[in-house]
Amino acid sequence: MTIEWHEYVKMFIGLLVILNPMLAVPVFISLTDALSDRERLANARRTALAVGVVLSVAALLGQQILDLFGISLDSFRVGGGLLILLMAVSMMHAKMSGARHTETEEEEAQASAEVAVVPLAIPILAGPGAISTAIIYAHRDLAWMHAVLIGEIWLAAMLVWLTLRSALPISHTLGTTGINIATRLMGLVLVAIAVEFIVNGLKGMWFGP
């Protein structure tokens, strides 16, 4: 099985778009508002590490989990694509999908001293959509392809870290309107990725590999 370099680029863009750290900037600022600059940077680092760990585990063990429950990859592609499509529609309205975060979870987070892992890493960034994407992209036959995917996951996690540690300057520079525009553009890209997942899953279910 071979894969062209543009497929790697597409995989990385897909991961970055589904993570969408820009959408997490306002939430990060809100949840860390009472913290010092040092504590805010520490939370950004822990959030990025948690994102990398969660998606790496999903990529490495996702197929085994699907096999355990008797779920075919094609069925998972369709289900994951539908979930991602719903998230993309929310993003195109500059809103956070309920699959990522709910108002109740945000209220609980406001009362919690530790917000890096929950809810920032899970489920705001590495939520069901990102985990589904990592599992689908991990369906490769060769070990080096998995290694490339893991590398892309940690590169995306590094960009999450850079975005969150610069959350205040980004918010001041772009403002709410700028962040919403970026979110809508990412939502448009995410629609295309979701449709591709659904179409490939349906093709596999109907016509086989």
TORDRENZA-528284 format. One record per atom (N, C-alpha, C): chain; atom name; residue in one letter; z, x, y; residue number from 1. Coordinates in pm, whole numbers. Atoms other than C-alpha are relative to their C-alpha. Example, Ala and Ser with C-alpha at 12.3 -4.5 7.8 and 13.67 -1.06 7.14 Angstrom:
<rs>
- A_N_A_0_89_-119_1
- A_CA_A_780_1230_-450_1
- A_C_A_0_90_120_1
- A_N_S_-6_-82_-119_2
- A_CA_S_714_1367_-106_2
- A_C_S_73_-77_109_2
</rs>
This chain:
<rs>
- A_N_M_0_85_-121_1
- A_CA_M_0_0_0_1
- A_C_M_0_88_125_1
- A_N_T_8_-77_-123_2
- A_CA_T_-102_144_337_2
- A_C_T_26_-92_119_2
- A_N_I_-28_77_-121_3
- A_CA_I_-11_39_684_3
- A_C_I_-45_83_120_3
- A_N_E_53_-71_-115_4
- A_CA_E_-183_134_1009_4
- A_C_E_110_19_105_4
- A_N_W_-101_-32_-101_5
- A_CA_W_5_283_1304_5
- A_C_W_27_-118_91_5
- A_N_H_-21_112_-91_6
- A_CA_H_-50_-30_1512_6
- A_C_H_96_-103_-62_6
- A_N_E_-96_88_64_7
- A_CA_E_152_-221_1251_7
- A_C_E_143_44_33_7
- A_N_Y_-131_-50_-38_8
- A_CA_Y_449_4_1329_8
- A_C_Y_34_-40_142_8
- A_N_V_-21_40_-140_9
- A_CA_V_403_-65_1699_9
- A_C_V_34_-149_7_9
- A_N_K_-24_144_0_10
- A_CA_K_386_-439_1629_10
- A_C_K_140_-33_-53_10
- A_N_M_-134_22_54_11
- A_CA_M_702_-421_1418_11
- A_C_M_107_32_104_11
- A_N_F_-99_-39_-100_12
- A_CA_F_890_-239_1693_12
- A_C_F_4_-100_115_12
- A_N_I_5_99_-108_13
- A_CA_I_772_-479_1963_13
- A_C_I_64_-130_-45_13
- A_N_G_-61_122_52_14
- A_CA_G_870_-771_1741_14
- A_C_G_152_7_-1_14
- A_N_L_-146_-17_1_15
- A_CA_L_1221_-633_1694_15
- A_C_L_56_-5_140_15
- A_N_L_-52_-7_-136_16
- A_CA_L_1264_-560_2063_16
- A_C_L_-6_-136_69_16
- A_N_V_15_131_-64_17
- A_CA_V_1135_-901_2172_17
- A_C_V_102_-99_-54_17
- A_N_I_-95_95_59_18
- A_CA_I_1354_-1093_1927_18
- A_C_I_143_36_41_18
- A_N_L_-132_-39_-50_19
- A_CA_L_1658_-889_2036_19
- A_C_L_17_-43_146_19
- A_N_N_4_38_-142_20
- A_CA_N_1567_-945_2404_20
- A_C_N_129_35_74_20
- A_N_P_-122_-38_-71_21
- A_CA_P_1846_-743_2567_21
- A_C_P_8_-51_143_21
- A_N_M_-2_53_-137_22
- A_CA_M_1739_-875_2909_22
- A_C_M_71_-134_6_22
- A_N_L_-65_131_3_23
- A_CA_L_1856_-1222_2808_23
- A_C_L_151_14_-12_23
- A_N_A_-144_-21_19_24
- A_CA_A_2196_-1074_2720_24
- A_C_A_67_58_124_24
- A_N_V_-58_-64_-119_25
- A_CA_V_2241_-906_3061_25
- A_C_V_97_-92_74_25
- A_N_P_-96_86_-71_26
- A_CA_P_2396_-1208_3242_26
- A_C_P_126_-30_-82_26
- A_N_V_-116_28_86_27
- A_CA_V_2621_-1284_2943_27
- A_C_V_90_122_-5_27
- A_N_F_-79_-124_5_28
- A_CA_F_2730_-920_2920_28
- A_C_F_81_19_128_28
- A_N_I_-71_-14_-128_29
- A_CA_I_2818_-913_3290_29
- A_C_I_115_-99_8_29
- A_N_S_-104_103_-6_30
- A_CA_S_3012_-1239_3260_30
- A_C_S_119_34_-89_30
- A_N_L_-107_-26_97_31
- A_CA_L_3210_-1133_2952_31
- A_C_L_77_128_30_31
- A_N_T_-67_-127_-31_32
- A_CA_T_3293_-786_3088_32
- A_C_T_39_9_148_32
- A_N_D_-25_1_-144_33
- A_CA_D_3357_-892_3448_33
- A_C_D_137_58_37_33
- A_N_A_-136_-44_-31_34
- A_CA_A_3731_-814_3432_34
- A_C_A_29_142_-49_34
- A_N_L_-21_-133_58_35
- A_CA_L_3683_-476_3264_35
- A_C_L_-36_109_100_35
- A_N_S_36_-115_-82_36
- A_CA_S_3667_-133_3424_36
- A_C_S_-138_50_-39_36
- A_N_D_132_-55_31_37
- A_CA_D_3341_60_3436_37
- A_C_D_1_73_-133_37
- A_N_R_-10_-73_127_38
- A_CA_R_3460_279_3149_38
- A_C_R_3_-95_-118_38
- A_N_E_-9_98_108_39
- A_CA_E_3547_-21_2935_39
- A_C_E_-133_-73_-19_39
- A_N_R_129_67_9_40
- A_CA_R_3216_-188_3018_40
- A_C_R_-101_87_-74_40
- A_N_L_92_-91_69_41
- A_CA_L_3022_122_2906_41
- A_C_L_35_12_-148_41
- A_N_A_-43_-6_141_42
- A_CA_A_3230_139_2587_42
- A_C_A_-46_-124_-75_42
- A_N_N_47_124_64_43
- A_CA_N_3144_-224_2512_43
- A_C_N_-151_4_-22_43
- A_N_A_145_-12_16_44
- A_CA_A_2774_-154_2569_44
- A_C_A_-33_88_-120_44
- A_N_R_24_-90_113_45
- A_CA_R_2791_135_2322_45
- A_C_R_34_-66_-133_45
- A_N_R_-39_67_125_46
- A_CA_R_2979_-66_2058_46
- A_C_R_-95_-113_-36_46
- A_N_T_96_109_25_47
- A_CA_T_2739_-358_2097_47
- A_C_T_-127_55_-63_47
- A_N_A_123_-59_52_48
- A_CA_A_2435_-135_2039_48
- A_C_A_20_52_-142_48
- A_N_L_-29_-49_135_49
- A_CA_L_2599_29_1736_49
- A_C_L_6_-114_-100_49
- A_N_A_-11_116_88_50
- A_CA_A_2681_-310_1587_50
- A_C_A_-137_-60_-29_50
- A_N_V_136_52_18_51
- A_CA_V_2322_-428_1642_51
- A_C_V_-75_87_-102_51
- A_N_G_68_-89_92_52
- A_CA_G_2188_-120_1464_52
- A_C_G_49_-13_-142_52
- A_N_V_-58_11_134_53
- A_CA_V_2426_-155_1170_53
- A_C_V_-41_-132_-65_53
- A_N_V_30_132_57_54
- A_CA_V_2367_-530_1122_54
- A_C_V_-146_-9_-43_54
- A_N_L_142_10_33_55
- A_CA_L_1987_-505_1131_55
- A_C_L_-39_98_-110_55
- A_N_S_28_-95_107_56
- A_CA_S_1984_-194_911_56
- A_C_S_44_-56_-135_56
- A_N_V_-48_61_124_57
- A_CA_V_2194_-371_647_57
- A_C_V_-93_-114_-43_57
- A_N_A_92_110_31_58
- A_CA_A_1965_-675_671_58
- A_C_A_-130_52_-58_58
- A_N_A_126_-57_48_59
- A_CA_A_1657_-458_623_59
- A_C_A_14_59_-140_59
- A_N_L_-19_-67_128_60
- A_CA_L_1804_-270_326_60
- A_C_L_37_-96_-112_60
- A_N_L_-52_89_104_61
- A_CA_L_1970_-560_142_61
- A_C_L_-60_-140_5_61
- A_N_G_53_135_-16_62
- A_CA_G_1770_-861_260_62
- A_C_G_-73_-52_-122_62
- A_N_Q_76_44_116_63
- A_CA_Q_1536_-872_-40_63
- A_C_Q_91_-33_-117_63
- A_N_Q_-96_27_108_64
- A_CA_Q_1829_-852_-284_64
- A_C_Q_72_-133_23_64
- A_N_I_-67_127_-31_65
- A_CA_I_1998_-1141_-104_65
- A_C_I_-93_-118_-29_65
- A_N_L_97_106_28_66
- A_CA_L_1680_-1350_-124_66
- A_C_L_-14_-20_-152_66
- A_N_D_11_11_145_67
- A_CA_D_1649_-1270_-495_67
- A_C_D_123_-67_-60_67
- A_N_L_-123_58_52_68
- A_CA_L_2011_-1366_-551_68
- A_C_L_-2_-152_8_68
- A_N_F_6_145_-19_69
- A_CA_F_1947_-1715_-415_69
- A_C_F_-133_-60_-46_69
- A_N_G_127_50_51_70
- A_CA_G_1601_-1743_-570_70
- A_C_G_-95_-47_107_70
- A_N_I_86_38_-112_71
- A_CA_I_1424_-1763_-234_71
- A_C_I_-118_97_6_71
- A_N_S_118_-86_-10_72
- A_CA_S_1067_-1633_-216_72
- A_C_S_-15_51_143_72
- A_N_L_22_-57_-134_73
- A_CA_L_966_-1410_74_73
- A_C_L_-87_-91_84_73
- A_N_D_90_89_-76_74
- A_CA_D_690_-1654_170_74
- A_C_D_77_-120_56_74
- A_N_S_-83_111_-49_75
- A_CA_S_939_-1942_195_75
- A_C_S_88_47_115_75
- A_N_F_-86_-54_-106_76
- A_CA_F_1166_-1720_401_76
- A_C_F_-81_28_126_76
- A_N_R_87_-22_-116_77
- A_CA_R_873_-1626_627_77
- A_C_R_-19_-130_78_77
- A_N_V_21_128_-67_78
- A_CA_V_807_-1993_699_78
- A_C_V_129_-45_70_78
- A_N_G_-126_42_-60_79
- A_CA_G_1174_-2075_757_79
- A_C_G_40_89_117_79
- A_N_G_-32_-91_-110_80
- A_CA_G_1234_-1763_967_80
- A_C_G_-94_-18_118_80
- A_N_G_96_23_-109_81
- A_CA_G_916_-1829_1164_81
- A_C_G_32_-124_80_81
- A_N_L_-37_123_-71_82
- A_CA_L_1027_-2183_1246_82
- A_C_L_123_24_88_82
- A_N_L_-120_-31_-80_83
- A_CA_L_1368_-2055_1361_83
- A_C_L_-37_82_123_83
- A_N_I_41_-85_-111_84
- A_CA_I_1206_-1787_1576_84
- A_C_I_-82_-80_101_84
- A_N_L_80_83_-89_85
- A_CA_L_963_-2044_1718_85
- A_C_L_90_-85_90_85
- A_N_L_-95_79_-79_86
- A_CA_L_1254_-2264_1831_86
- A_C_L_67_88_106_86
- A_N_M_-60_-93_-96_87
- A_CA_M_1418_-1962_1993_87
- A_C_M_-99_36_109_87
- A_N_A_102_-37_-98_88
- A_CA_A_1090_-1870_2163_88
- A_C_A_-20_-112_103_88
- A_N_V_14_113_-92_89
- A_CA_V_1058_-2220_2310_89
- A_C_V_115_-1_101_89
- A_N_S_-115_-7_-91_90
- A_CA_S_1410_-2188_2454_90
- A_C_S_-18_113_101_90
- A_N_M_22_-113_-91_91
- A_CA_M_1320_-1848_2599_91
- A_C_M_-103_-32_105_91
- A_N_M_103_35_-97_92
- A_CA_M_1011_-1990_2766_92
- A_C_M_52_-98_105_92
- A_N_H_-69_81_-100_93
- A_CA_H_1247_-2232_2941_93
- A_C_H_115_78_64_93
- A_N_A_-103_-89_-55_94
- A_CA_A_1466_-1932_3034_94
- A_C_A_140_-44_-41_94
- A_N_K_-130_42_52_95
- A_CA_K_1748_-2065_2817_95
- A_C_K_30_77_-128_95
- A_N_M_-42_-64_123_96
- A_CA_M_1950_-1916_2534_96
- A_C_M_10_-105_-109_96
- A_N_S_0_95_110_97
- A_CA_S_1890_-2092_2205_97
- A_C_S_140_-16_-60_97
- A_N_G_-127_23_68_98
- A_CA_G_2185_-2250_2025_98
- A_C_G_15_85_-123_98
- A_N_A_-7_-90_115_99
- A_CA_A_2094_-2025_1731_99
- A_C_A_61_134_38_99
- A_N_R_-58_-124_-47_100
- A_CA_R_2204_-1733_1945_100
- A_C_R_146_-18_41_100
- A_N_H_-132_10_-62_101
- A_CA_H_2507_-1864_2127_101
- A_C_H_21_-143_49_101
- A_N_T_-33_134_-48_102
- A_CA_T_2682_-2192_2208_102
- A_C_T_105_10_110_102
- A_N_E_-99_2_-108_103
- A_CA_E_2904_-2292_2499_103
- A_C_E_141_21_-55_103
- A_N_T_-133_-17_61_104
- A_CA_T_3206_-2312_2266_104
- A_C_T_27_145_-32_104
- A_N_E_-16_-142_32_105
- A_CA_E_3148_-1956_2148_105
- A_C_E_21_82_127_105
- A_N_E_-20_-74_-126_106
- A_CA_E_3121_-1838_2507_106
- A_C_E_140_-21_54_106
- A_N_E_-136_26_-46_107
- A_CA_E_3451_-2006_2597_107
- A_C_E_100_80_-82_107
- A_N_E_-89_-79_84_108
- A_CA_E_3619_-1837_2300_108
- A_C_E_-10_149_36_108
- A_N_A_20_-140_-35_109
- A_CA_A_3468_-1504_2402_109
- A_C_A_70_35_131_109
- A_N_Q_-66_-25_-128_110
- A_CA_Q_3604_-1538_2755_110
- A_C_Q_148_28_-19_110
- A_N_A_-143_-18_25_111
- A_CA_A_3953_-1553_2608_111
- A_C_A_29_118_-91_111
- A_N_S_-18_-111_92_112
- A_CA_S_3897_-1256_2377_112
- A_C_S_-13_132_74_112
- A_N_A_5_-133_-62_113
- A_CA_A_3957_-893_2468_113
- A_C_A_-114_83_-58_113
- A_N_E_105_-74_67_114
- A_CA_E_3693_-767_2223_114
- A_C_E_-125_-87_-10_114
- A_N_V_123_81_-5_115
- A_CA_V_3343_-898_2294_115
- A_C_V_-123_76_-45_115
- A_N_A_118_-82_32_116
- A_CA_A_3117_-611_2184_116
- A_C_A_-69_-47_-127_116
- A_N_V_59_39_128_117
- A_CA_V_3068_-717_1823_117
- A_C_V_-29_-150_-2_117
- A_N_V_14_146_-8_118
- A_CA_V_3127_-1092_1861_118
- A_C_V_45_-43_139_118
- A_N_P_130_57_36_119
- A_CA_P_2958_-1255_2044_119
- A_C_P_-121_82_44_119
- A_N_L_116_-70_-57_120
- A_CA_L_2741_-985_2210_120
- A_C_L_-97_48_-107_120
- A_N_A_89_-49_105_121
- A_CA_A_2605_-811_1901_121
- A_C_A_-42_-112_-93_121
- A_N_I_23_114_90_122
- A_CA_I_2641_-1115_1675_122
- A_C_I_65_-123_63_122
- A_N_P_141_24_34_123
- A_CA_P_2494_-1366_1738_123
- A_C_P_-97_13_117_123
- A_N_I_88_2_-117_124
- A_CA_I_2355_-1310_2091_124
- A_C_I_-122_91_-19_124
- A_N_L_110_-94_19_125
- A_CA_L_2147_-1002_2006_125
- A_C_L_-50_-2_-144_125
- A_N_A_39_-2_142_126
- A_CA_A_2140_-957_1628_126
- A_C_A_39_-132_-65_126
- A_N_G_-28_132_53_127
- A_CA_G_2142_-1327_1553_127
- A_C_G_-91_-32_-118_127
- A_N_P_82_40_115_128
- A_CA_P_1963_-1525_1280_128
- A_C_P_-146_39_14_128
- A_N_G_140_-35_-20_129
- A_CA_G_1621_-1463_1434_129
- A_C_G_-27_147_-22_129
- A_N_A_18_-145_16_130
- A_CA_A_1661_-1085_1453_130
- A_C_A_22_43_-144_130
- A_N_I_-26_-33_141_131
- A_CA_I_1808_-1067_1103_131
- A_C_I_-117_-43_-87_131
- A_N_S_117_48_75_132
- A_CA_S_1521_-1277_966_132
- A_C_S_-119_94_20_132
- A_N_T_111_-90_-30_133
- A_CA_T_1270_-1049_1139_133
- A_C_T_15_132_-74_133
- A_N_A_-24_-126_70_134
- A_CA_A_1431_-735_993_134
- A_C_A_-27_-14_-149_134
- A_N_I_22_22_144_135
- A_CA_I_1424_-882_640_135
- A_C_I_-149_-12_-30_135
- A_N_I_144_18_24_136
- A_CA_I_1059_-986_669_136
- A_C_I_-75_132_16_136
- A_N_Y_69_-127_-21_137
- A_CA_Y_949_-650_809_137
- A_C_Y_36_102_-108_137
- A_N_A_-45_-97_101_138
- A_CA_A_1144_-468_535_138
- A_C_A_-71_-18_-133_138
- A_N_H_66_24_128_139
- A_CA_H_921_-610_261_139
- A_C_H_-115_98_-17_139
- A_N_R_98_-107_22_140
- A_CA_R_744_-280_195_140
- A_C_R_30_67_-133_140
- A_N_D_-16_-57_133_141
- A_CA_D_687_-97_-131_141
- A_C_D_49_144_0_141
- A_N_L_-31_-143_-2_142
- A_CA_L_745_262_-21_142
- A_C_L_125_28_82_142
- A_N_A_-127_-33_-66_143
- A_CA_A_1075_423_79_143
- A_C_A_-22_48_143_143
- A_N_W_20_-54_-135_144
- A_CA_W_924_601_379_144
- A_C_W_-29_-111_101_144
- A_N_M_23_113_-89_145
- A_CA_M_815_265_521_145
- A_C_M_133_-63_43_145
- A_N_H_-133_49_-35_146
- A_CA_H_1175_147_504_146
- A_C_H_67_94_100_146
- A_N_A_-59_-98_-91_147
- A_CA_A_1280_470_675_147
- A_C_A_-55_-17_141_147
- A_N_V_60_22_-132_148
- A_CA_V_1035_404_958_148
- A_C_V_60_-124_65_148
- A_N_L_-58_123_-54_149
- A_CA_L_1169_50_999_149
- A_C_L_143_23_48_149
- A_N_I_-138_-30_-41_150
- A_CA_I_1530_175_1009_150
- A_C_I_-1_81_130_150
- A_N_G_11_-78_-124_151
- A_CA_G_1425_430_1273_151
- A_C_G_-34_-88_118_151
- A_N_E_37_91_-108_152
- A_CA_E_1264_154_1478_152
- A_C_E_119_-90_38_152
- A_N_I_-118_81_-28_153
- A_CA_I_1579_-57_1445_153
- A_C_I_97_76_90_153
- A_N_W_-95_-78_-81_154
- A_CA_W_1794_224_1585_154
- A_C_W_-59_36_136_154
- A_N_L_62_-20_-131_155
- A_CA_L_1541_293_1861_155
- A_C_L_18_-124_86_155
- A_N_A_-23_125_-73_156
- A_CA_A_1563_-74_1958_156
- A_C_A_147_-13_41_156
- A_N_A_-143_4_-33_157
- A_CA_A_1944_-48_1943_157
- A_C_A_31_92_118_157
- A_N_M_-20_-91_-113_158
- A_CA_M_1927_250_2180_158
- A_C_M_-46_-65_130_158
- A_N_L_47_71_-119_159
- A_CA_L_1723_40_2425_159
- A_C_L_97_-111_40_159
- A_N_V_-105_99_-29_160
- A_CA_V_1987_-233_2395_160
- A_C_V_114_68_75_160
- A_N_W_-107_-74_-66_161
- A_CA_W_2249_26_2489_161
- A_C_W_-37_37_143_161
- A_N_L_43_-38_-134_162
- A_CA_L_2047_152_2786_162
- A_C_L_-4_-122_92_162
- A_N_T_8_122_-82_163
- A_CA_T_1991_-206_2907_163
- A_C_T_139_-49_39_163
- A_N_L_-134_53_-28_164
- A_CA_L_2355_-313_2878_164
- A_C_L_80_94_91_164
- A_N_R_-76_-92_-86_165
- A_CA_R_2496_3_3036_165
- A_C_R_-53_-3_144_165
- A_N_S_59_14_-134_166
- A_CA_S_2261_-64_3330_166
- A_C_S_-6_-146_42_166
- A_N_A_8_145_-23_167
- A_CA_A_2332_-439_3334_167
- A_C_A_18_-36_147_167
- A_N_L_-25_34_-141_168
- A_CA_L_2473_-448_3688_168
- A_C_L_-118_39_90_168
- A_N_P_118_-33_-81_169
- A_CA_P_2186_-251_3850_169
- A_C_P_-121_-88_-31_169
- A_N_I_112_86_37_170
- A_CA_I_1932_-457_3655_170
- A_C_I_16_-138_61_170
- A_N_S_-25_132_-56_171
- A_CA_S_2094_-781_3764_171
- A_C_S_-19_-1_151_171
- A_N_H_15_-7_-146_172
- A_CA_H_2107_-669_4128_172
- A_C_H_-146_17_41_172
- A_N_T_139_-28_-34_173
- A_CA_T_1746_-549_4124_173
- A_C_T_-91_-119_-28_173
- A_N_L_90_108_39_174
- A_CA_L_1576_-832_3936_174
- A_C_L_50_-136_45_174
- A_N_G_-56_131_-31_175
- A_CA_G_1814_-1116_4015_175
- A_C_G_-26_-98_-113_175
- A_N_T_16_103_103_176
- A_CA_T_1820_-1437_3815_176
- A_C_T_-147_-33_-24_176
- A_N_T_143_34_13_177
- A_CA_T_1453_-1510_3887_177
- A_C_T_-75_105_-79_177
- A_N_G_68_-108_72_178
- A_CA_G_1333_-1171_3767_178
- A_C_G_33_3_-147_178
- A_N_I_-42_3_140_179
- A_CA_I_1536_-1190_3447_179
- A_C_I_-64_-119_-72_179
- A_N_N_61_118_60_180
- A_CA_N_1405_-1542_3382_180
- A_C_N_-149_20_-27_180
- A_N_I_142_-27_19_181
- A_CA_I_1044_-1428_3430_181
- A_C_I_-21_91_-121_181
- A_N_A_10_-91_115_182
- A_CA_A_1095_-1139_3184_182
- A_C_A_29_-74_-130_182
- A_N_T_-35_77_119_183
- A_CA_T_1257_-1379_2937_183
- A_C_T_-114_-92_-42_183
- A_N_R_113_89_32_184
- A_CA_R_965_-1624_2959_184
- A_C_R_-117_79_-60_184
- A_N_L_108_-82_55_185
- A_CA_L_712_-1345_2899_185
- A_C_L_31_42_-143_185
- A_N_M_-39_-37_136_186
- A_CA_M_906_-1227_2596_186
- A_C_M_-7_-121_-93_186
- A_N_G_9_121_79_187
- A_CA_G_924_-1585_2477_187
- A_C_G_-142_-29_-44_187
- A_N_L_141_21_34_188
- A_CA_L_545_-1608_2489_188
- A_C_L_-44_92_-113_188
- A_N_V_31_-94_108_189
- A_CA_V_511_-1295_2274_189
- A_C_V_67_-45_-130_189
- A_N_L_-75_42_118_190
- A_CA_L_775_-1432_2038_190
- A_C_L_-65_-120_-68_190
- A_N_V_73_113_58_191
- A_CA_V_574_-1753_1990_191
- A_C_V_-110_52_-93_191
- A_N_A_108_-56_81_192
- A_CA_A_282_-1545_1861_192
- A_C_A_54_61_-129_192
- A_N_I_-60_-61_118_193
- A_CA_I_509_-1352_1624_193
- A_C_I_46_-108_-98_193
- A_N_A_-47_109_85_194
- A_CA_A_665_-1675_1494_194
- A_C_A_-116_-69_-73_194
- A_N_V_117_65_61_195
- A_CA_V_324_-1834_1433_195
- A_C_V_-58_88_-110_195
- A_N_E_52_-91_103_196
- A_CA_E_209_-1524_1243_196
- A_C_E_87_-3_-125_196
- A_N_F_-90_10_115_197
- A_CA_F_518_-1539_1020_197
- A_C_F_-27_-128_-78_197
- A_N_I_21_130_66_198
- A_CA_I_459_-1909_948_198
- A_C_I_-133_-3_-74_198
- A_N_V_133_2_61_199
- A_CA_V_86_-1869_879_199
- A_C_V_-5_89_-124_199
- A_N_N_0_-90_115_200
- A_CA_N_137_-1568_650_200
- A_C_N_82_-58_-115_200
- A_N_G_-83_59_103_201
- A_CA_G_413_-1751_466_201
- A_C_G_-72_-115_-70_201
- A_N_L_74_112_59_202
- A_CA_L_201_-2061_413_202
- A_C_L_-117_50_-85_202
- A_N_K_110_-57_78_203
- A_CA_K_-95_-1852_297_203
- A_C_K_50_54_-133_203
- A_N_G_-56_-53_123_204
- A_CA_G_125_-1675_45_204
- A_C_G_44_-108_-96_204
- A_N_M_-45_110_85_205
- A_CA_M_270_-2003_-82_205
- A_C_M_-116_-74_-64_205
- A_N_W_114_81_49_206
- A_CA_W_-69_-2171_-120_206
- A_C_W_-98_82_-83_206
- A_N_F_106_-77_63_207
- A_CA_F_-301_-1889_-222_207
- A_C_F_52_121_-79_207
- A_N_G_-55_-114_72_208
- A_CA_G_-64_-1624_-361_208
- A_C_G_-24_128_75_208
- A_N_P_14_-129_-69_209
- A_CA_P_-46_-1253_-268_209
- A_C_P_-144_49_1_209
</rs>
